[in-house]
Amino acid sequence: MKYFFLLFFSTFLYSADSGFYIELNYDNQSSDTIKTLTTNVDYDKGVAGSVAVGYQMDRWRFEAESNYAENPISKIDDTLKDTKSGNLLKFGGLANIYYSAYNDTKLVSTLGLGVGATSIDNTKDDKKTSLTYQGSVSLGYMVDEDWTWIVKYRHLEMKDIESKQDGFSLGLRYLF
């Protein structure tokens, strides 16, 4: 336990550059079920990603994130569908805040929280926009002062839609 405190408090000795940045992420999504209004939609793995722009002030980062996901629908209301007949589309925006711990290595760990909105369209005339919130933890590798590779775990929930999404993403951030 004492090593944890030494590691944690040693991060206060190090800092990061400040400035604007852009971050791109590719998300690894799994199959899941989502309930929009009165419709249950089962979907398969699809394509998902996000882009964020923000400002870094030493250990703190503030950003606006836009995310997109497109998944093939496998079932709507327990009825099998032809996978070529439709996709579940998710488009959202979040305001995020992060705290990063730096040390004398090139690794940086980060905790984050975000809130925003997500719009869901299941191609059955069932569109819904919902309050969205997330928590994340990530580990980054600083290639140099500007470029950082990131592996992020995110837990995202939508208030009015029965869906909880957990997943990993791979990202790249460039600090201007």
C-alpha positions as CSV (number, residue, x, y, z in Angstrom):
1,M,0.0,0.0,0.0
2,K,2.8,2.4,0.8
3,Y,4.2,2.0,-2.8
4,F,0.8,3.0,-4.2
5,F,1.0,6.3,-2.2
6,L,4.6,6.9,-3.3
7,L,3.6,6.3,-6.9
8,F,0.5,8.5,-6.6
9,F,2.3,11.4,-4.9
10,S,5.3,11.2,-7.2
11,T,3.0,12.2,-10.1
12,F,2.7,15.6,-8.6
13,L,6.4,16.3,-9.3
14,Y,5.8,16.0,-13.1
15,S,3.7,18.1,-15.4
16,A,2.7,18.2,-19.0
17,D,2.6,20.9,-21.7
18,S,-0.4,23.0,-22.1
19,G,-2.2,23.7,-25.4
20,F,-5.0,22.6,-27.8
21,Y,-5.2,19.1,-29.0
22,I,-7.1,16.8,-31.3
23,E,-7.8,13.1,-30.6
24,L,-9.0,10.3,-32.8
25,N,-10.3,7.0,-31.5
26,Y,-11.4,3.7,-33.0
27,D,-13.8,1.8,-30.7
28,N,-14.1,-1.9,-30.3
29,Q,-17.9,-2.6,-29.9
30,S,-19.5,-5.8,-29.0
31,S,-22.9,-7.2,-29.8
32,D,-25.7,-6.0,-27.6
33,T,-29.4,-5.1,-27.1
34,I,-30.8,-1.7,-26.9
35,K,-34.3,-0.6,-26.1
36,T,-35.5,2.6,-27.8
37,L,-39.0,3.7,-26.8
38,T,-40.9,0.4,-27.1
39,T,-38.6,-1.3,-29.5
40,N,-36.0,-3.9,-28.6
41,V,-33.1,-4.0,-31.1
42,D,-30.3,-6.6,-31.1
43,Y,-27.3,-5.6,-33.0
44,D,-23.9,-7.1,-34.0
45,K,-20.4,-5.7,-34.0
46,G,-20.0,-2.6,-36.3
47,V,-17.9,0.4,-36.9
48,A,-17.4,3.0,-34.2
49,G,-15.1,5.9,-33.5
50,S,-14.8,9.4,-32.1
51,V,-13.0,12.7,-32.7
52,A,-12.4,15.1,-29.9
53,V,-10.9,18.6,-29.7
54,G,-9.8,20.1,-26.4
55,Y,-7.4,22.1,-24.3
56,Q,-4.8,20.6,-21.9
57,M,-3.7,22.6,-18.9
58,D,-0.9,20.6,-17.2
59,R,-2.7,17.6,-15.7
60,W,-6.3,18.6,-16.6
61,R,-7.9,18.3,-20.1
62,F,-11.3,19.7,-21.2
63,E,-12.7,18.5,-24.5
64,A,-15.7,18.3,-26.8
65,E,-16.2,14.8,-28.3
66,S,-18.3,13.7,-31.2
67,N,-18.8,9.9,-31.6
68,Y,-20.5,7.7,-34.2
69,A,-21.4,4.1,-34.4
70,E,-23.1,1.9,-37.1
71,N,-24.1,-1.6,-36.3
72,P,-25.9,-4.2,-38.3
73,I,-29.3,-5.0,-36.8
74,S,-29.9,-8.8,-36.2
75,K,-33.3,-8.6,-34.5
76,I,-36.1,-6.1,-33.9
77,D,-38.6,-7.1,-31.2
78,D,-37.4,-10.7,-31.3
79,T,-38.0,-11.0,-35.1
80,L,-34.9,-12.0,-37.1
81,K,-33.9,-9.6,-39.8
82,D,-31.9,-9.8,-42.9
83,T,-28.6,-8.1,-41.9
84,K,-28.5,-6.1,-45.2
85,S,-31.9,-4.5,-44.4
86,G,-30.8,-2.0,-41.8
87,N,-28.3,-0.6,-39.3
88,L,-28.5,0.9,-35.9
89,L,-27.0,4.4,-36.1
90,K,-25.7,6.2,-33.0
91,F,-24.4,9.7,-33.1
92,G,-23.5,11.7,-30.0
93,G,-21.7,14.6,-28.5
94,L,-20.0,14.8,-25.0
95,A,-18.3,17.4,-22.9
96,N,-15.4,15.6,-21.1
97,I,-13.0,16.4,-18.3
98,Y,-9.9,14.4,-17.6
99,Y,-7.2,14.2,-14.9
100,S,-3.9,12.7,-15.9
101,A,-1.0,11.4,-13.8
102,Y,2.4,11.9,-15.2
103,N,5.7,10.4,-13.9
104,D,9.3,10.1,-15.2
105,T,8.3,7.5,-17.8
106,K,6.5,7.9,-21.1
107,L,3.4,6.3,-19.6
108,V,0.5,8.5,-18.5
109,S,-2.7,7.3,-16.8
110,T,-6.0,9.2,-17.0
111,L,-9.4,9.3,-15.4
112,G,-12.3,11.0,-17.1
113,L,-16.0,11.9,-16.8
114,G,-18.3,13.2,-19.5
115,V,-21.9,14.2,-20.2
116,G,-23.8,14.9,-23.4
117,A,-26.5,13.5,-25.7
118,T,-26.8,10.6,-28.1
119,S,-29.2,10.1,-30.9
120,I,-30.3,6.6,-31.8
121,D,-32.0,5.6,-35.1
122,N,-32.9,1.9,-35.6
123,T,-34.3,2.4,-39.2
124,K,-37.8,1.4,-38.0
125,D,-39.0,5.0,-37.7
126,D,-37.9,4.9,-34.1
127,K,-35.5,7.8,-33.3
128,K,-34.6,8.8,-29.8
129,T,-32.2,11.3,-28.3
130,S,-31.1,10.7,-24.8
131,L,-28.9,12.3,-22.0
132,T,-25.6,10.4,-22.0
133,Y,-22.9,10.1,-19.4
134,Q,-19.6,8.2,-19.3
135,G,-16.7,7.3,-17.1
136,S,-13.3,6.3,-18.6
137,V,-9.8,5.2,-17.6
138,S,-6.9,5.2,-20.0
139,L,-3.3,4.5,-20.4
140,G,-1.2,6.5,-22.8
141,Y,2.3,6.2,-24.2
142,M,3.9,9.6,-25.0
143,V,5.8,9.1,-28.2
144,D,7.2,12.6,-27.9
145,E,5.9,15.9,-26.4
146,D,3.1,16.2,-29.1
147,W,2.0,12.6,-29.9
148,T,0.4,10.1,-27.5
149,W,-1.0,6.6,-28.2
150,I,-4.0,5.8,-26.0
151,V,-5.8,2.7,-24.9
152,K,-9.1,3.7,-23.2
153,Y,-11.8,1.8,-21.4
154,R,-15.2,3.5,-21.4
155,H,-18.5,2.9,-19.6
156,L,-21.3,4.8,-21.3
157,E,-24.9,5.0,-20.3
158,M,-28.0,6.6,-21.8
159,K,-30.7,7.9,-19.4
160,D,-33.9,7.3,-21.4
161,I,-32.6,4.3,-23.4
162,E,-32.0,1.0,-21.9
163,S,-28.4,0.6,-22.9
164,K,-25.0,0.3,-21.1
165,Q,-22.0,0.2,-23.3
166,D,-18.6,-0.9,-22.1
167,G,-15.7,-1.1,-24.5
168,F,-12.1,-0.4,-25.3
169,S,-10.8,2.0,-27.9
170,L,-7.4,2.7,-29.4
171,G,-6.6,6.4,-30.0
172,L,-4.0,8.9,-31.0
173,R,-3.8,12.5,-29.6
174,Y,-1.8,15.4,-31.1
175,L,-1.0,18.4,-28.8
176,F,-0.5,21.6,-30.8
